[in-house]
Amino acid sequence: MKSKVFYPALLLFSTFLWSCSQSDVLNSSDSGNLKSSLTAGVQNLNSALSEITSSPGFQVLTNNSSLKSATTSPVDSLLTNQILLSDISGVYDYKVPSTKWGPISSQRYFSKTASNSLMIVRLPQEKVESPRTLFTYSPSDTLLTNNYVISVSDYLYKFRPFVGYDYRLASGIKIKDVDAGNLKIWSTLNYVNGYDYLSEFDFPSGYVTKCYASSGDTAVSSYSISKGGTTLYEEKYTATRTSTTSWYRERSYSLTIGDVQIVRAMGKGQTLDSAKVYVKGVLQAKSKVEVINKTTDTTNPSFTHKTRDLKITFDDGTSSTLTDLEGAAIDNISSLFTSMRQVNFATDVVDWIAWDIYRSKK
């Protein structure tokens, strides 16, 4: 059984093996020095990460506090159904509960104050930073301002108990009237065929981060940071298995930092070729790359999540690992993409209100 690939993922992987079509006989001097190109790519990536991590959008992504432990979902008791944006549209403002004790429901903490074609959720930033206080009674909360605004422009939650679900969300987030960015999520889960997950966050500064993962007989993952159509960082991995009990077998891998791309693919003998390194598409024949796996998990070893490293030996005989070259930047990369794979507060509060609205209409 093959896992289906969600349509946005096709865009991510349409250029996966572009470098393999490049001539392996070109001389490395045609593209400049590998070490200087990699150094420049790392510097540009560090500058990008410095901007990203200091932005309000990064705080949105890395606030992984969840409401799920305090709220319940009726999914297990419902027949196949779906929630659309038209079902939950309107403006919802956070309010202080009128009594100290009461049910933990969205109607108790949010009031629909206006009609709107979008779903707009407004609540105090303090409640986002400390989610547990969302369910507490405090008269002093009347002094708080609903300055954290989530504007949902697309929403779909189609659920089929014991089968799976389809999920789609597109939202813009503002904090104190400042744009934090736009979050998009596409996700599908089938308990037999596996899952597909794609999230994208567009920062106001122009940086775009994307994360994709799928499972099934073919496991695929991709992580990228770009700006203005220029790729600053991209890691792609694919692996397959021949039965439901076998280990995943790596089929292809690539890591791009600026003009430098490292590629490893399955050769003619159905074995992985040695990793090759390119600068602007030109093979660096005198340089070598060693792939260092730090885990026995073959589902998704990655540099992004620090379970894989790459040791590069340059033309001059010196060598270095990418972890050493990246320095502290790899921690920010790992944190960023880990957050993009997790459901955070912004999506939780939207889903929570959506479920309550749906349940109240049943």
Secondary structure as UniProt FT lines:
FT   HELIX           7..13
FT   TURN            14..17
FT   HELIX           18..21
FT   TURN            24..25
FT   HELIX           28..30
FT   HELIX           34..53
FT   HELIX           56..62
FT   TURN            68..70
FT   HELIX           74..77
FT   STRAND          81..84
FT   HELIX           85..88
FT   STRAND          90..94
FT   HELIX           106..109
FT   STRAND          110..114
FT   STRAND          119..123
FT   HELIX           125..129
FT   HELIX           131..135
FT   HELIX           139..143
FT   STRAND          148..160
FT   TURN            161..163
FT   STRAND          164..175
FT   TURN            176..177
FT   STRAND          178..190
FT   TURN            191..193
FT   STRAND          194..202
FT   TURN            204..205
FT   STRAND          207..214
FT   STRAND          218..227
FT   TURN            228..229
FT   STRAND          230..240
FT   TURN            244..245
FT   STRAND          249..257
FT   TURN            258..259
FT   STRAND          260..266
FT   TURN            268..269
FT   STRAND          276..279
FT   TURN            280..281
FT   STRAND          282..283
FT   TURN            285..286
FT   STRAND          288..293
FT   TURN            303..306
FT   STRAND          308..313
FT   TURN            315..316
FT   STRAND          319..321
FT   HELIX           322..326
FT   TURN            327..328
FT   HELIX           329..340
FT   HELIX           345..361
//
